[in-house]
Amino acid sequence: MSYLRTIDVSRTIFVRSLHLTLKMNMKLLLSAIFSFLLIFTAFAQNEAQYPKGKKGYEETYNRNIKKSRIAGVYIPKDIHEAIQELDALSPDGAKVKFTNAPEEVIATKLHFGLGRWISVFWNFEEGSRYVEYLRNLGITDPDHMIQFTIVSYHRYKNGRELDIDKQVAHYKSEREKFLLEYRSNINEISSESRPVKKGN
């Protein structure tokens, strides 16, 4: 009697273990299938949405600059809308600290926080109507685009003139200095010569 009972208990434990194992394996299998489909879909969308090379980038950029929303995020059309968006999205406590900080501190300290948010969500890399607006102003470097946006917002919060023309002139000048220095470094590297020793 106890022998049969032991077999019955063992069978029950085995069946439950098997059921649990199958359930876990099914979860793993479903997770693997889901992950594969997710990755495959992402690659397929990227391939279809963003063709490779310069032509592909230009097509994506030209498509993006016509959109008022990208990935569900509203894209401002100019600096005034950008300021309104930042003001609406920022918590009150953060706005007070932001307003009270000096401009030169804000421009550098928030570059990788708020600046990164601006760059990612307003699609600086693949283009947006805000990026196109900034390029048409004459600001072409993404870091300068970020600084211009943050500084303008800070000036707005402090009731100061934005001085858009002066800011643009400053960023153009900075860009020209960088390009001159970059080109001179390339020329120095390319004009270097060394004597060649003949082998023994």
Backbone as CSV, one residue per row, in Angstrom:
resi,resn,N_x,N_y,N_z,CA_x,CA_y,CA_z,C_x,C_y,C_z
1,MET,0.824,-1.203,0.000,0.000,0.000,0.000,0.859,1.255,0.000
2,SER,1.848,1.291,0.886,2.718,2.453,0.940,3.587,2.549,-0.321
3,TYR,3.907,1.377,-0.880,4.684,1.359,-2.121,3.915,2.035,-3.247
4,LEU,2.611,1.722,-3.384,1.772,2.341,-4.408,1.604,3.834,-4.151
5,ARG,1.481,4.160,-2.893,1.339,5.573,-2.543,2.615,6.333,-2.914
6,THR,3.776,5.758,-2.661,5.054,6.376,-3.006,5.156,6.570,-4.514
7,ILE,4.728,5.562,-5.269,4.745,5.682,-6.734,3.808,6.803,-7.182
8,ASP,2.650,6.866,-6.558,1.667,7.904,-6.905,2.200,9.300,-6.605
9,VAL,2.827,9.459,-5.445,3.422,10.760,-5.063,4.553,11.093,-6.021
10,SER,5.384,10.106,-6.320,6.498,10.329,-7.250,5.983,10.733,-8.626
11,ARG,4.910,10.041,-9.065,4.327,10.365,-10.363,3.795,11.808,-10.342
12,THR,3.124,12.186,-9.264,2.582,13.544,-9.139,3.701,14.576,-9.176
13,ILE,4.773,14.338,-8.440,5.922,15.259,-8.428,6.537,15.349,-9.819
14,PHE,6.689,14.171,-10.455,7.262,14.159,-11.808,6.387,14.954,-12.783
15,VAL,5.085,14.734,-12.750,4.164,15.422,-13.659,4.197,16.922,-13.408
16,ARG,4.175,17.310,-12.127,4.234,18.753,-11.809,5.561,19.362,-12.268
17,SER,6.662,18.643,-12.047,7.982,19.136,-12.484,8.039,19.276,-13.999
18,LEU,7.501,18.248,-14.671,7.471,18.284,-16.125,6.623,19.455,-16.615
19,HIS,5.465,19.631,-15.987,4.573,20.734,-16.353,5.269,22.089,-16.148
20,LEU,5.960,22.233,-14.985,6.672,23.475,-14.682,7.802,23.706,-15.681
21,THR,8.535,22.627,-15.995,9.637,22.740,-16.965,9.111,23.152,-18.334
22,LEU,8.033,22.498,-18.763,7.451,22.857,-20.058,6.963,24.306,-20.062
23,LYS,6.369,24.698,-18.950,5.867,26.077,-18.828,7.022,27.069,-18.926
24,MET,8.128,26.767,-18.214,9.302,27.650,-18.257,9.922,27.652,-19.644
25,ASN,10.035,26.461,-20.234,10.600,26.377,-21.583,9.720,27.101,-22.596
26,MET,8.410,27.007,-22.396,7.492,27.712,-23.290,7.695,29.221,-23.169
27,LYS,7.887,29.686,-21.933,8.146,31.124,-21.732,9.446,31.533,-22.420
28,LEU,10.476,30.701,-22.242,11.757,30.987,-22.893,11.617,30.970,-24.411
29,LEU,10.900,29.974,-24.907,10.699,29.873,-26.347,9.931,31.082,-26.878
30,LEU,8.853,31.442,-26.173,8.070,32.611,-26.593,8.899,33.890,-26.507
31,SER,9.718,34.002,-25.446,10.599,35.183,-25.311,11.597,35.252,-26.462
32,ALA,12.169,34.099,-26.795,13.136,34.070,-27.900,12.482,34.444,-29.221
33,ILE,11.295,33.888,-29.472,10.576,34.212,-30.717,10.236,35.696,-30.760
34,PHE,9.733,36.216,-29.634,9.369,37.637,-29.570,10.587,38.520,-29.805
35,SER,11.708,38.164,-29.152,12.942,38.958,-29.322,13.403,38.941,-30.772
36,PHE,13.387,37.747,-31.389,13.790,37.632,-32.783,12.916,38.496,-33.681
37,LEU,11.598,38.415,-33.468,10.676,39.211,-34.295,10.889,40.703,-34.083
38,LEU,11.141,41.096,-32.838,11.373,42.508,-32.531,12.631,43.023,-33.232
39,ILE,13.708,42.251,-33.124,14.969,42.651,-33.761,14.816,42.656,-35.279
40,PHE,14.212,41.601,-35.814,14.014,41.515,-37.260,13.187,42.690,-37.776
41,THR,12.104,43.023,-37.052,11.237,44.142,-37.446,11.998,45.458,-37.400
42,ALA,12.797,45.630,-36.336,13.568,46.877,-36.208,14.534,47.030,-37.368
43,PHE,15.263,45.944,-37.705,16.206,46.017,-38.820,15.490,46.243,-40.142
44,ALA,14.360,45.586,-40.305,13.599,45.734,-41.549,13.096,47.160,-41.697
45,GLN,12.630,47.756,-40.587,12.152,49.140,-40.650,13.294,50.084,-40.947
46,ASN,14.438,49.877,-40.257,15.590,50.748,-40.501,16.033,50.665,-41.951
47,GLU,16.065,49.456,-42.465,16.506,49.262,-43.843,15.546,49.956,-44.796
48,ALA,14.254,49.858,-44.531,13.258,50.453,-45.417,13.189,51.964,-45.227
49,GLN,13.324,52.401,-43.960,13.148,53.820,-43.668,14.405,54.631,-43.993
50,TYR,15.572,54.075,-43.701,16.807,54.834,-43.856,17.768,54.110,-44.798
51,PRO,17.622,54.320,-46.088,18.558,53.686,-47.022,19.989,54.138,-46.727
52,LYS,20.932,53.304,-47.104,22.329,53.591,-46.777,22.903,54.703,-47.652
53,GLY,23.981,55.303,-47.134,24.744,56.275,-47.887,24.200,57.687,-47.799
54,LYS,24.909,58.579,-48.482,24.563,59.995,-48.461,23.164,60.246,-49.033
55,LYS,22.831,59.545,-50.093,21.517,59.714,-50.710,20.408,59.326,-49.738
56,GLY,20.613,58.223,-49.036,19.637,57.763,-48.055,19.454,58.763,-46.928
57,TYR,20.578,59.327,-46.451,20.501,60.334,-45.391,19.732,61.559,-45.880
58,GLU,20.053,62.007,-47.083,19.380,63.195,-47.633,17.874,62.966,-47.801
59,GLU,17.498,61.761,-48.244,16.073,61.439,-48.386,15.371,61.485,-47.028
60,THR,16.015,60.905,-46.018,15.449,60.905,-44.660,15.352,62.323,-44.131
61,TYR,16.424,63.100,-44.307,16.444,64.485,-43.835,15.320,65.291,-44.495
62,ASN,15.214,65.177,-45.798,14.184,65.934,-46.531,12.770,65.518,-46.136
63,ARG,12.612,64.276,-45.783,11.306,63.793,-45.314,11.009,64.356,-43.917
64,ASN,12.031,64.356,-43.052,11.854,64.795,-41.665,11.572,66.287,-41.520
65,ILE,12.161,67.113,-42.385,11.993,68.571,-42.214,10.575,69.036,-42.542
66,LYS,9.777,68.150,-43.110,8.388,68.491,-43.430,7.423,68.086,-42.314
67,LYS,7.921,67.370,-41.313,7.058,66.820,-40.265,6.979,67.751,-39.054
68,SER,5.782,67.869,-38.500,5.617,68.621,-37.253,5.805,67.702,-36.045
69,ARG,5.739,66.397,-36.264,5.971,65.406,-35.214,6.863,64.293,-35.757
70,ILE,7.811,63.863,-34.927,8.657,62.721,-35.274,8.632,61.794,-34.066
71,ALA,8.265,60.547,-34.302,8.140,59.540,-33.236,7.226,60.029,-32.119
72,GLY,6.177,60.757,-32.493,5.192,61.222,-31.521,5.573,62.484,-30.773
73,VAL,6.766,63.032,-31.032,7.233,64.234,-30.332,7.037,65.446,-31.232
74,TYR,6.441,66.505,-30.663,6.237,67.742,-31.422,7.587,68.398,-31.686
75,ILE,7.805,68.810,-32.927,9.053,69.462,-33.333,8.770,70.950,-33.542
76,PRO,9.433,71.824,-32.772,9.196,73.258,-32.964,9.657,73.723,-34.340
77,LYS,8.999,74.775,-34.848,9.383,75.277,-36.168,10.431,76.386,-36.088
78,ASP,10.587,77.005,-34.904,11.583,78.068,-34.739,11.964,78.185,-33.263
79,ILE,12.830,79.144,-32.948,13.318,79.297,-31.575,12.195,79.694,-30.626
80,HIS,11.233,80.441,-31.092,10.139,80.889,-30.230,9.266,79.696,-29.809
81,GLU,8.985,78.811,-30.749,8.246,77.591,-30.393,9.095,76.666,-29.529
82,ALA,10.399,76.623,-29.778,11.293,75.789,-28.966,11.263,76.260,-27.512
83,ILE,11.299,77.568,-27.318,11.241,78.140,-25.968,9.916,77.780,-25.295
84,GLN,8.823,77.903,-26.016,7.506,77.574,-25.459,7.427,76.092,-25.081
85,GLU,7.986,75.226,-25.918,7.982,73.789,-25.630,8.810,73.475,-24.382
86,LEU,10.015,74.057,-24.311,10.867,73.818,-23.143,10.196,74.325,-21.870
87,ASP,9.545,75.455,-21.963,8.878,76.029,-20.795,7.708,75.156,-20.352
88,ALA,6.976,74.625,-21.307,5.820,73.778,-20.982,6.259,72.430,-20.404
89,LEU,7.392,71.900,-20.857,7.840,70.571,-20.442,8.656,70.568,-19.153
90,SER,9.191,71.722,-18.758,10.091,71.780,-17.602,9.314,71.928,-16.292
91,PRO,9.724,71.195,-15.236,9.082,71.361,-13.933,9.377,72.748,-13.355
92,ASP,8.465,73.275,-12.541,8.604,74.632,-12.002,9.887,74.824,-11.203
93,GLY,10.227,73.850,-10.345,11.444,73.956,-9.538,12.695,74.046,-10.395
94,ALA,12.740,73.248,-11.453,13.894,73.265,-12.363,13.978,74.603,-13.091
95,LYS,12.808,75.170,-13.442,12.802,76.463,-14.144,13.373,77.574,-13.270
96,VAL,13.073,77.525,-11.974,13.592,78.556,-11.047,15.114,78.466,-10.983
97,LYS,15.647,77.251,-10.787,17.109,77.068,-10.733,17.757,77.488,-12.046
98,PHE,17.142,77.089,-13.135,17.648,77.422,-14.468,17.727,78.940,-14.648
99,THR,16.660,79.634,-14.295,16.579,81.085,-14.478,17.612,81.815,-13.634
100,ASN,17.853,81.330,-12.419,18.761,82.020,-11.496,20.236,81.756,-11.754
101,ALA,20.551,80.748,-12.538,21.962,80.426,-12.827,22.519,81.380,-13.883
102,PRO,23.832,81.647,-13.839,24.449,82.507,-14.866,24.403,81.842,-16.251
103,GLU,24.305,82.663,-17.283,24.179,82.156,-18.656,25.339,81.260,-19.070
104,GLU,26.564,81.671,-18.747,27.729,80.888,-19.174,27.773,79.523,-18.482
105,VAL,27.250,79.456,-17.272,27.198,78.167,-16.559,26.134,77.274,-17.187
106,ILE,24.979,77.849,-17.455,23.862,77.105,-18.052,24.264,76.518,-19.406
107,ALA,24.937,77.320,-20.210,25.289,76.904,-21.582,26.157,75.653,-21.593
108,THR,27.045,75.517,-20.603,27.939,74.353,-20.582,27.420,73.247,-19.677
109,LYS,26.877,73.607,-18.522,26.459,72.605,-17.543,25.293,71.746,-18.039
110,LEU,24.383,72.329,-18.780,23.213,71.588,-19.241,23.375,70.989,-20.637
111,HIS,24.571,71.124,-21.199,24.786,70.655,-22.575,24.502,69.159,-22.720
112,PHE,24.924,68.358,-21.746,24.755,66.908,-21.865,23.505,66.392,-21.160
113,GLY,22.744,67.263,-20.520,21.478,66.877,-19.913,20.326,67.340,-20.786
114,LEU,19.937,68.586,-20.581,18.878,69.180,-21.394,19.288,69.198,-22.870
115,GLY,20.541,69.495,-23.115,21.037,69.549,-24.497,20.904,68.219,-25.213
116,ARG,21.212,67.143,-24.509,21.078,65.804,-25.109,19.615,65.505,-25.413
117,TRP,18.737,65.901,-24.493,17.299,65.702,-24.724,16.855,66.436,-25.991
118,ILE,17.265,67.698,-26.104,16.912,68.509,-27.276,17.418,67.826,-28.552
119,SER,18.669,67.393,-28.521,19.286,66.777,-29.698,18.571,65.491,-30.118
120,VAL,18.240,64.654,-29.151,17.613,63.365,-29.459,16.157,63.546,-29.872
121,PHE,15.385,64.236,-29.044,13.944,64.303,-29.284,13.554,65.255,-30.409
122,TRP,14.392,66.234,-30.690,14.112,67.132,-31.814,14.920,66.726,-33.042
123,ASN,15.473,65.519,-32.973,16.028,64.793,-34.115,17.159,65.522,-34.856
124,PHE,18.149,65.978,-34.101,19.267,66.696,-34.720,20.052,65.810,-35.681
125,GLU,20.157,64.520,-35.379,21.005,63.639,-36.193,20.420,63.384,-37.587
126,GLU,19.123,63.111,-37.652,18.514,62.761,-38.941,17.687,63.893,-39.523
127,GLY,17.719,65.051,-38.872,17.032,66.222,-39.399,15.614,66.379,-38.892
128,SER,15.215,67.634,-38.775,13.853,67.993,-38.395,13.624,69.416,-38.875
129,ARG,12.403,69.872,-38.774,12.149,71.242,-39.229,12.861,72.256,-38.332
130,TYR,13.097,71.910,-37.057,13.839,72.818,-36.179,15.308,72.888,-36.600
131,VAL,15.889,71.742,-36.940,17.275,71.715,-37.426,17.396,72.535,-38.709
132,GLU,16.429,72.376,-39.599,16.449,73.123,-40.862,16.352,74.625,-40.605
133,TYR,15.514,75.017,-39.651,15.399,76.431,-39.264,16.756,76.959,-38.775
134,LEU,17.432,76.189,-37.902,18.729,76.612,-37.371,19.786,76.685,-38.476
135,ARG,19.779,75.724,-39.381,20.729,75.761,-40.505,20.487,76.978,-41.391
136,ASN,19.223,77.293,-41.621,18.903,78.479,-42.423,19.339,79.765,-41.735
137,LEU,19.359,79.753,-40.401,19.893,80.911,-39.672,21.401,81.027,-39.879
138,GLY,22.062,79.879,-40.062,23.516,79.868,-40.218,24.226,79.068,-39.140
139,ILE,23.463,78.397,-38.276,24.050,77.552,-37.229,24.018,76.112,-37.737
140,THR,25.198,75.562,-38.007,25.259,74.239,-38.639,25.814,73.147,-37.732
141,ASP,26.522,73.511,-36.688,27.111,72.531,-35.786,26.081,72.128,-34.724
142,PRO,25.839,70.816,-34.530,24.830,70.379,-33.548,25.075,70.894,-32.127
143,ASP,26.341,70.977,-31.710,26.639,71.509,-30.373,26.231,72.978,-30.266
144,HIS,26.475,73.730,-31.327,26.074,75.140,-31.340,24.545,75.277,-31.366
145,MET,23.886,74.350,-32.056,22.414,74.361,-32.078,21.862,74.185,-30.666
146,ILE,22.474,73.262,-29.924,22.061,73.019,-28.542,22.297,74.266,-27.694
147,GLN,23.505,74.824,-27.783,23.835,76.008,-26.983,22.923,77.184,-27.316
148,PHE,22.685,77.399,-28.590,21.805,78.490,-29.015,20.421,78.329,-28.389
149,THR,19.897,77.114,-28.391,18.564,76.856,-27.845,18.535,77.089,-26.337
150,ILE,19.528,76.568,-25.628,19.572,76.720,-24.166,19.773,78.179,-23.774
151,VAL,20.707,78.854,-24.421,20.984,80.265,-24.107,19.755,81.125,-24.407
152,SER,19.100,80.875,-25.517,17.906,81.648,-25.870,16.798,81.435,-24.848
153,TYR,16.621,80.203,-24.419,15.607,79.913,-23.403,15.949,80.611,-22.089
154,HIS,17.214,80.596,-21.717,17.666,81.265,-20.487,17.424,82.770,-20.567
155,ARG,17.725,83.359,-21.704,17.489,84.801,-21.871,15.997,85.114,-21.800
156,TYR,15.186,84.268,-22.392,13.736,84.459,-22.336,13.248,84.420,-20.883
157,LYS,13.741,83.437,-20.116,13.316,83.296,-18.718,13.750,84.485,-17.874
158,ASN,14.825,85.149,-18.280,15.326,86.317,-17.543,14.842,87.641,-18.128
159,GLY,13.928,87.577,-19.092,13.353,88.789,-19.672,14.334,89.600,-20.506
160,ARG,15.335,88.928,-21.059,16.344,89.619,-21.876,16.058,89.399,-23.352
161,GLU,16.624,90.273,-24.173,16.527,90.110,-25.633,17.287,88.846,-26.035
162,LEU,16.758,88.146,-27.010,17.435,86.929,-27.477,18.681,87.251,-28.292
163,ASP,18.699,88.412,-28.957,19.841,88.803,-29.810,20.222,87.682,-30.770
164,ILE,19.247,87.225,-31.513,19.450,86.083,-32.415,20.583,86.345,-33.399
165,ASP,20.605,87.535,-34.000,21.650,87.844,-34.989,23.045,87.784,-34.379
166,LYS,23.203,88.330,-33.167,24.514,88.309,-32.509,24.912,86.884,-32.143
167,GLN,23.956,86.124,-31.657,24.265,84.725,-31.322,24.693,83.958,-32.570
168,VAL,23.961,84.126,-33.646,24.284,83.431,-34.897,25.681,83.824,-35.371
169,ALA,25.994,85.114,-35.323,27.318,85.594,-35.736,28.405,84.947,-34.868
170,HIS,28.145,84.832,-33.570,29.108,84.212,-32.646,29.345,82.741,-33.017
171,TYR,28.273,82.000,-33.248,28.423,80.571,-33.567,29.050,80.362,-34.945
172,LYS,28.745,81.238,-35.895,29.402,81.156,-37.205,30.902,81.374,-37.056
173,SER,31.272,82.375,-36.257,32.676,82.680,-36.031,33.389,81.502,-35.360
174,GLU,32.746,80.913,-34.362,33.321,79.748,-33.673,33.533,78.590,-34.651
175,ARG,32.557,78.377,-35.514,32.645,77.286,-36.497,33.792,77.542,-37.477
176,GLU,33.915,78.778,-37.951,34.995,79.119,-38.882,36.365,78.920,-38.242
177,LYS,36.511,79.336,-36.970,37.778,79.135,-36.254,38.111,77.654,-36.169
178,PHE,37.115,76.847,-35.814,37.327,75.403,-35.708,37.768,74.823,-37.043
179,LEU,37.092,75.197,-38.130,37.418,74.648,-39.450,38.814,75.072,-39.898
180,LEU,39.195,76.329,-39.630,40.548,76.795,-39.980,41.600,75.989,-39.230
181,GLU,41.380,75.799,-37.933,42.330,75.037,-37.124,42.395,73.586,-37.604
182,TYR,41.252,73.018,-37.906,41.186,71.634,-38.386,41.954,71.487,-39.701
183,ARG,41.729,72.413,-40.632,42.418,72.348,-41.932,43.917,72.540,-41.792
184,SER,44.335,73.435,-40.888,45.774,73.660,-40.714,46.435,72.422,-40.111
185,ASN,45.719,71.726,-39.226,46.268,70.485,-38.664,46.406,69.412,-39.733
186,ILE,45.456,69.340,-40.643,45.527,68.368,-41.742,46.717,68.688,-42.639
187,ASN,46.904,69.972,-42.952,48.032,70.366,-43.798,49.366,70.040,-43.138
188,GLU,49.452,70.255,-41.809,50.692,69.949,-41.101,50.991,68.447,-41.182
189,ILE,49.989,67.636,-41.004,50.181,66.190,-41.047,50.584,65.752,-42.452
190,SER,49.956,66.310,-43.476,50.224,65.869,-44.839,51.560,66.384,-45.367
191,SER,52.122,67.449,-44.771,53.376,67.984,-45.292,54.591,67.438,-44.548
192,GLU,54.370,66.564,-43.581,55.468,66.003,-42.805,56.310,65.075,-43.679
193,SER,57.620,65.192,-43.540,58.510,64.286,-44.282,59.646,63.843,-43.377
194,ARG,60.105,62.638,-43.629,61.195,62.074,-42.833,62.218,61.432,-43.769
195,PRO,63.478,61.454,-43.357,64.476,60.756,-44.186,64.273,59.253,-44.072
196,VAL,64.497,58.564,-45.171,64.347,57.121,-45.191,65.724,56.477,-45.118
197,LYS,65.910,55.574,-44.168,67.184,54.867,-44.024,67.195,53.665,-44.950
198,LYS,68.325,53.477,-45.618,68.445,52.318,-46.490,68.762,51.088,-45.637
199,GLY,68.157,49.981,-46.045,68.351,48.713,-45.318,69.756,48.168,-45.488
200,ASN,70.184,47.323,-44.544,71.531,46.718,-44.591,71.604,45.646,-45.626
